[in-house]
Structure formats: C-alpha cells, structure tokens
Amino acid sequence: MLKKILKMGELSLMNSYKEIQKEKHPLKDLFWETTLRCNARCKHCGSNAGIQQLYEDELTTEEIKRAFKQIANDMDISNTFIDVTGGEPLVREDLCEVMEYATKELGFHWGMTSNGMLLNEKNIEKLKNANMQSISISIDGLKKTHDEFRGVQGSYDLILENIKKLQKANFLNLLQVTTVFHKKNISEIEELYKVMIDLNIFSWRLMTIDPIGRTNENKELLLDGQEIKKVLEFIKNKNNEKKIRLEYGCPGFLGLDYEKEVRRQYFYCRTGISIASILYNGDLFVCPNVPRRKEFIQGNIKKDNFKEVWENKYNIFRNENRIKCDECKKCENWKYCNGGAFHTWNFDDNYQNKCTYKMINEKSFLEG
C-alpha cells in the first residue's frame, strides 16, 4: 500500500513535469529514418519497409548532412541524440560517412536500431570510426521462429555471430537486444532469456506486438491481455534475479502494479514534445511508427528550417487534447495516460487500438 501511495505522488510530479515539457519542448531524440529499403520483410514492420533498389525521393548524402548542420548551427544539441532507424540503416552505403560527419564535425551523439544481418567486420569498423554509441538488434524468437517472422532463412544464426563480433570490437556504451513478442514466440520467452544471458548483452528490451504497419496484415499474431500480462510478470520476476536488465517497451500506461516496475520511467508519450524525426524523404515528423497522416507532417527538411518548424509547429502534439476520446477521458487513468501511445491510436474512429491497461485487467479484450 505504501509503495502505491508513493507512486501516486510520483505520478503527480510526473504530470507537472509533462506540462513543463510541453511548454519548453526540448529536442531530446531526433530519429533519422535513413531509408525504407530493407534486406528483410518482417511481419510486424511499422514502416512497411521492404526490398527495393531505391526510393526516388530518398534524401541524398549531401541533403542529410546539410540538415544536420543546420540543426547543429541553430540549436543546442548537447542533449540531443540521433536515433538512426529504417528500413535497415546499413543498406545505405553512406550511413557511416554521414554519421562520422555528424559526430566529428557537428558534435552529435547517436545510436542505431538494426536487424543485425549486415554487421560484418567491415561495417563494424566503420561504425566504430563514426563514434556510434549504442545499438539495438532484433531477435524475435528462437531460430525457426525468428527466421520465419523476419522472412530470412539463416538470419538468426548470422545475427548471433554478429553480436559476438560487436562485443569483440568493444566500443559501445550499450548493446541491446529487442524482442517483439507475439502469438508464435510467446511460448519461447524462458528459452530466449537463457539465450540473452549466454550472449552477455547489456540489456534486453521486450515489446508486445502493436497493431500498426504490417501487423495489420497479420492480426493473428496479436497478443491478448493475459499474454501481455505474462510478459510483464516475466520482466518483474527476472529483474529480481539481476542477471540482465530487462525493459518493457513504451506503449501504454500499465497501472500501478507495473509502472516503474518493468521499465525505469513512468509512461509518457513524448512524440512531438521531445521527439522528432526526419523521414527517409525529408519529411519532418514525430516517432516514425506514428501513422503517416498528412496533417502530422510538419514540413520537409529540403525546404524548411528545422528549428523554425520545431518551435512554431508540432502544436497538435503538445496540446493536452491532442487525442480526442470521451471514453478515455472518463477513465481513472486519463491524467496519467492521456490516451496512451500516439502510434497505436485510431485517428479515424477515435479510440486506442491497444489500451494495455484495459487489456491486462480484463480476461478477454482486444480492440479493433
């Protein structure tokens, strides 16, 4: 009981903090979606990335360098981290050239999300020279399950070997594995835990599959509330063993039983408040997984000044009523949740596609 009272107090302070953040909107995470090209075809991809030679409007080397230079000249980037994502970032042959410029010439810090298949010795050396600080690599099940989910036979074994190569290079501040749990790998969670222990990584990030992107073509993979609860309980229990740090992903307020138990911070959807992105074609956006609706695109780096856009637009994301739902506002958790994660919101019908709190507190619940 005392612990819950303390959490209520912390959540109240968190609400005050969120209001300050909306007003000041400091840019903390800048995603660069390097490309929509990818050497895999994952069944859950939020960006619907795939194998294609080149997207005609993809930013050139000079265009993205110029964008980063503009941001570094106009803004205080001392607390801004570039999160490199895709598609698969290493499909871009100029990735390390761009990021070496961003770090050594401009002073940015950066990390990358990757499927891990292109992390050969040559690329690892390039990433080291480009001062990459962190990486999150996807492993989505044991061998057969992972390969089928990612659409590339042999990828599981290749990724494990590449992780070992990264560890041998020994230059990262954080080497993390991310696993998206779904119907076909939820039964493998204990065995995967042993794999992560054997890999001796820094942390393991556990996600539960979201109804976004390509998942909507594979809805049979979605978890029910009790399966999500199984993942949350697993994280709580394993963290008590202190063999490896487990973290839950960002979607949704979880209630007092799990908030700050399965991740280090309370739920807070920062998209458009302290998170922005430059999409593959230069569009100025928020978290890359948010539905790419026309009204959410705030400009384009090819013609707009990032600082001016960041300071004068993005208002829809900083408004306390950015999500409009009468049902949500009646919920006892509204002041902590504010409608949940922006990327799983249904903007056509105004409801949350994945209300995690509701799902784990009802025996059978699945929106949509």
SULKAVEN-V702406 format. One record per pair of residues at least 6 apart in sequence whose ideal C-beta (glycine too) atoms are under 7 Angstrom apart, sorted by the first residue. I is the first residue (numbers start at 1). J is the second residue. D is the distance in Angstrom with one decimal. If there is no record, write none. Layout:
i,j,d
I,J,D
I,J,D
//
This chain:
i,j,d
4,256,5.1
7,256,5.3
7,259,6.6
7,260,6.7
10,266,7.0
11,266,6.2
11,336,5.4
14,266,5.1
14,268,6.9
15,335,6.1
18,268,6.1
21,273,5.4
21,274,6.1
22,273,5.7
22,318,4.6
25,273,5.5
25,274,6.4
25,318,6.2
26,79,6.8
26,274,5.7
27,75,6.7
27,80,5.2
27,274,6.4
27,276,6.2
27,310,6.3
28,79,6.1
28,80,6.3
28,81,6.7
28,274,4.2
28,275,6.9
29,81,5.6
29,83,5.5
29,274,6.6
29,275,4.7
30,80,5.7
30,82,5.3
30,83,7.0
30,276,5.7
30,277,6.9
31,83,4.7
31,85,5.8
31,277,3.6
31,287,6.9
31,288,5.5
32,64,7.0
32,82,5.9
32,84,5.4
32,278,5.2
33,85,5.6
33,86,6.5
33,277,6.0
33,278,6.9
33,279,4.8
33,280,4.9
33,288,5.0
34,84,6.1
34,86,5.3
34,87,6.5
34,89,4.6
34,92,5.0
34,95,6.2
34,280,6.7
35,58,5.9
35,86,5.3
35,87,4.3
35,91,5.7
35,92,5.4
35,280,5.2
36,47,6.0
36,49,4.8
36,55,5.8
36,87,4.8
36,280,5.2
37,49,6.9
37,52,5.5
37,87,5.0
37,91,4.7
38,49,4.1
38,50,5.9
38,51,6.7
38,86,6.1
38,87,4.4
38,88,4.4
38,91,6.5
39,51,6.8
39,88,5.5
39,91,6.3
39,117,6.0
39,118,6.9
40,88,6.9
40,115,5.3
40,117,7.0
40,150,4.8
40,151,5.5
40,152,5.1
40,155,7.0
41,50,5.4
41,51,6.9
41,151,4.0
42,149,6.6
42,150,5.2
42,151,6.5
42,214,7.0
43,149,5.5
43,214,6.0
43,218,4.7
43,221,6.4
44,180,5.8
44,209,5.5
44,213,6.8
44,214,5.9
44,215,4.6
44,221,6.9
45,213,5.2
45,214,4.6
46,212,4.8
46,213,3.8
46,288,7.0
46,289,4.0
47,87,6.7
47,213,6.3
47,288,6.2
48,213,5.5
48,214,5.7
49,86,6.2
49,87,4.2
55,280,6.3
57,281,4.2
58,280,5.3
58,281,6.4
59,280,6.7
59,281,6.8
59,282,5.3
61,94,4.5
61,97,6.6
61,98,6.2
63,282,6.7
63,302,6.3
64,98,5.6
65,98,6.0
65,101,5.5
67,278,6.2
67,301,4.4
67,306,6.8
68,102,4.9
68,106,5.8
68,108,6.7
69,106,6.2
70,305,6.6
70,306,6.0
71,77,6.6
71,306,5.0
72,106,4.0
72,107,6.5
72,108,6.9
74,307,4.1
75,307,5.4
77,107,6.3
77,108,6.0
80,108,7.0
81,109,5.4
81,110,6.6
81,111,6.9
82,102,6.5
82,108,5.2
82,110,4.0
83,111,6.2
84,99,6.9
84,110,6.0
84,111,7.0
84,112,4.2
85,113,4.8
85,288,6.1
88,114,6.5
88,115,5.5
88,118,6.8
89,95,5.4
89,112,5.5
89,114,6.1
90,114,6.3
90,118,4.0
90,123,5.8
96,126,3.9
96,127,6.1
96,129,6.9
96,130,4.4
99,110,5.7
99,130,4.3
99,132,6.8
100,129,6.2
100,130,4.1
102,108,4.4
102,110,6.6
103,110,6.6
103,130,6.3
103,131,4.1
104,131,6.9
109,133,5.8
110,132,6.2
110,133,6.6
111,132,6.4
111,133,5.4
111,134,3.3
111,135,6.1
112,132,6.2
112,135,5.1
113,136,4.9
114,135,6.2
114,137,5.7
115,138,5.3
115,150,6.8
116,137,4.0
116,138,6.6
116,159,4.0
116,162,5.2
116,163,6.8
117,152,6.9
117,155,5.6
117,158,5.7
117,159,6.4
119,162,3.8
119,165,6.5
119,166,6.2
121,165,6.3
124,165,5.9
124,166,6.0
124,169,5.2
128,169,5.9
128,171,4.7
133,172,6.6
133,173,4.7
134,172,6.2
134,173,5.7
134,174,3.8
135,172,6.3
135,175,6.0
136,176,4.5
136,178,4.9
136,205,6.6
137,159,6.4
137,163,6.3
137,177,5.6
138,178,5.4
139,146,6.0
139,159,6.2
139,177,5.2
139,179,5.7
140,146,5.0
140,149,4.8
140,150,6.4
140,179,5.8
140,180,5.3
140,185,6.3
141,149,6.0
141,184,7.0
141,185,3.7
141,188,5.5
142,188,5.1
142,191,6.1
142,192,6.8
143,156,4.3
143,157,6.8
145,184,5.7
145,185,4.9
145,188,6.3
146,155,6.7
146,156,4.3
147,153,5.2
147,154,6.7
147,155,5.5
147,156,5.4
149,184,7.0
163,199,6.0
166,172,6.8
166,175,6.1
167,175,6.7
174,202,5.2
175,201,5.3
175,202,5.2
176,201,6.5
176,202,6.0
176,203,4.8
176,205,5.7
177,196,6.1
177,201,5.5
177,204,5.4
178,205,4.3
178,207,6.4
179,192,6.3
179,204,7.0
179,206,5.7
179,207,6.8
180,207,4.6
180,209,5.3
181,189,6.8
181,206,6.3
181,207,6.6
181,208,5.3
181,209,6.6
181,223,6.7
181,231,5.5
182,209,4.3
182,221,4.0
182,223,6.4
183,220,6.4
183,221,5.1
183,223,6.6
184,221,6.6
186,223,6.6
186,227,5.5
186,230,6.9
189,234,5.8
193,238,6.3
196,204,4.7
196,244,5.8
197,243,5.6
197,244,5.9
201,244,7.0
203,244,6.8
203,245,4.3
203,247,6.0
204,244,5.9
204,246,5.2
205,247,4.9
205,249,6.4
206,231,5.8
206,235,6.1
206,246,6.2
206,248,5.8
206,249,7.0
207,249,3.9
208,223,5.4
208,228,4.9
208,231,5.7
209,215,5.9
209,221,5.7
209,222,6.1
209,223,6.3
210,251,5.9
210,344,5.4
210,354,5.9
211,222,6.2
211,344,6.4
211,353,4.6
211,354,5.9
211,368,6.0
212,289,5.8
212,343,6.0
212,344,6.3
215,221,6.4
222,366,6.5
224,364,6.5
224,366,6.0
225,359,3.4
225,360,4.8
225,362,5.8
225,365,5.2
226,363,6.7
228,356,6.3
228,359,5.8
228,360,5.6
229,360,4.4
232,248,6.6
232,254,6.8
232,258,5.1
232,262,5.3
232,360,6.9
235,246,4.6
235,248,5.6
235,262,4.3
236,261,5.3
236,262,6.0
238,246,5.4
239,246,5.4
247,263,5.3
248,262,4.0
248,263,4.8
250,341,6.4
251,341,4.2
251,344,5.8
251,354,6.1
251,356,6.3
252,267,6.4
252,340,4.8
252,341,5.6
252,354,6.4
252,355,6.7
252,356,3.4
252,357,6.5
253,267,4.4
253,333,5.4
253,336,5.4
253,337,3.8
253,340,6.5
253,357,5.4
254,267,6.6
254,356,5.8
254,357,6.1
255,357,5.1
255,361,7.0
259,266,5.4
259,267,6.5
260,266,5.8
267,337,6.7
269,341,5.3
269,342,5.2
271,286,4.1
271,287,4.5
271,290,6.1
271,317,6.0
271,342,4.8
272,286,4.5
272,314,4.7
272,317,2.4
272,318,6.3
273,317,6.2
273,318,5.8
275,286,6.1
275,287,5.8
276,284,6.7
276,286,6.3
276,310,6.3
277,285,4.7
277,286,6.3
277,287,6.6
277,288,5.3
278,284,6.5
278,301,5.5
279,285,5.3
279,288,6.8
282,300,4.7
282,301,4.4
282,302,4.5
283,297,5.0
283,300,5.3
284,298,4.6
284,299,4.4
284,300,6.3
284,301,6.1
284,304,6.7
284,306,6.7
284,309,5.3
285,296,6.5
285,297,6.0
285,298,6.9
286,296,6.7
286,317,6.1
287,342,7.0
287,343,5.7
289,343,4.2
290,296,6.4
290,342,5.4
290,343,4.6
291,347,6.4
293,347,6.4
298,309,5.3
298,313,4.4
298,314,5.7
299,309,4.3
299,313,6.7
316,322,5.7
323,338,6.5
323,339,3.3
323,345,6.0
324,350,5.8
325,339,6.0
325,350,5.2
325,351,6.1
328,334,5.9
328,339,5.0
328,352,6.7
333,357,6.1
339,345,6.5
339,352,6.2
340,352,4.7
340,355,6.1
344,352,6.5
344,353,4.7
344,354,4.3
345,352,5.9
345,353,6.8
346,353,5.1
351,367,6.5
352,367,6.6
353,367,5.1
353,368,5.3
354,367,6.6
355,367,6.5
358,365,5.8
359,365,4.9
//
